[in-house]
């Protein structure tokens, strides 16, 4: 039991030390071309990989706790737990519709983005459509909730 209390503190200090080393490499590691107008650090990839690793760890831990809470909720009160999953399931369905259902629609062409020199692939188009549809739907829901918040105020109390 003592290890469970000490392990998070040790991991936090180790992760902080690695973060400090990664940031120090950016500032002290030199530049790719010292004569360039804008200096590009040599070890940028180390920091980017470390950020990806820490975000991945945070996601795994968060999803792990969410799954444990979901399991506990299904045991205690299954109907309420299933009802609470309704809106996340609808959001995932909306994102999947945007990803798979809008393949032929293109919000932006390559000419609309002045600094883009490449080609827009099908995957890029699908991801953009998914994000645009999700952002639009969530914005409309947020605006409707702001407008009609007074109608639900008495039911919340």
N, C-alpha and C positions, 0 to 999 in steps of 0.2 A: 504493500500500500504506500510505503514511503517513496518508492520509485515513481509511482503515478503522480505524486506531488512535485517531485524534483524534475522529472523528464521534460515537461513543457518549458520550464525555466531554462534548462540546458539547451533545448532546441531553439528557443528564442535567442539566446546569446550567440549560438553558433550561426544562426541565420543572419543575425545582425552583423557579426564579424565578416561573413562572406559578402554581405551587401556593402560594407565599408571597403573591403578589398576590391570589389567590382567597380565601385565608384572611384576609388583611388586610381585604378588602372586607366579609367577614362581620362582623368585629369593629369596624371603623371606619366602615362605610358607613351607619350609622344604623338606625333601626327604622321599620317600617311605621306603627305607632301608638305613639308614645312614652308615652302615658298608659295603655296596656294593662297588665294584671297580669303577663303573660308577654310579654316583648319578642320580636318576630319580626324578624330581620334583613332588610334590603331585598334584598340580593344573594345570597340562598341559592341561587337557580337557577344562578348562575355556578359556584359550588362543586360543585353536583350535576352540571352538565354536564361540568365538568372531570374529576370522578371517573369519570363514564361514559366519557369519552374515554380516560383513562389505563387503565381496565380493558379497554376495547376494544383498545387498542394492545397491552397485555400478552397478551391472548388471541390476537390475530393473530400476534404474535411466537412465542408458545408453540406454537400450532398449526402455524406455518410450520416451526419446528425439528422438531416431531414428524413432519410429512410428509416432511421431508428424511431423518430417521432411518429412517422406514418404507421409503422408497425405497432407501436404502443396504442395509437389512436384506433387502428383497426381492431385491436383486441378489446379495448374498453368500450368504444361506441362506433361500430362500423358505419352506420348510416350517416352520422354527422361527418365522419372522416371522408366518406365518398362525396358528400355534398360539398365539402370544402375543396375537393379536387376538381370541381366542375369548371371553374374559371381558368386554372392553369391548363387543363386539357383543351378548353376552347382556344386558348392562346396558341398552344402548340399546333392545333388543327389549322388555325388561321395562318401561322407561319408556314406550315406544310403546303397549304393551298397557294400561298404566295411563291413558294419555292418550285413546286411541281406544276402548278396550274397556269402560270403566267409566262411560259417560256417564249412565246412569240411577241410579247410586249416589251419594248425597250424604253425606259424612262429617258435615258441619255444616249446619244450617239457619240462616236469618237470625236466628231467635230464640235460637240457642245462643251467638251472639257479642253480648255486651251493648252494645258500643260501635259496632256496625255498623248504619248506618241505610239502606244501599242494598239492592239486590237482587243475588243471586248469579247471574251469567250462566253460560251453558254453558261458555265458555272458562275462567272462574274455577274452576268445578267440575272441569273436565278437568285443569287445572294442579294443583289441590289433590289430586285422586285420583292423578295421576302422582307427585307428591312423596311422598304418604303410602305408596303401594305401594313406591316406591324405598327410602324410609327403612326401612320394615318389612322388606323383603327383605335389605337390607344389614345391618340390625341382627341379624337371625336368622343370617346368614352369619358376622358378627363373633362372636356368642355361640358358635356351633358351633366356630369356629376357636379360641376361647379354651378351650373345654371339651376339645377333642380335640387341642390343640397338642402334648401329650406323645406322642401316637401317631405324630406325624410328625417328632419331634425327631431320631431316628436316621437318617431318610432325608435330612434337610437337611444334616447333616454329611457 
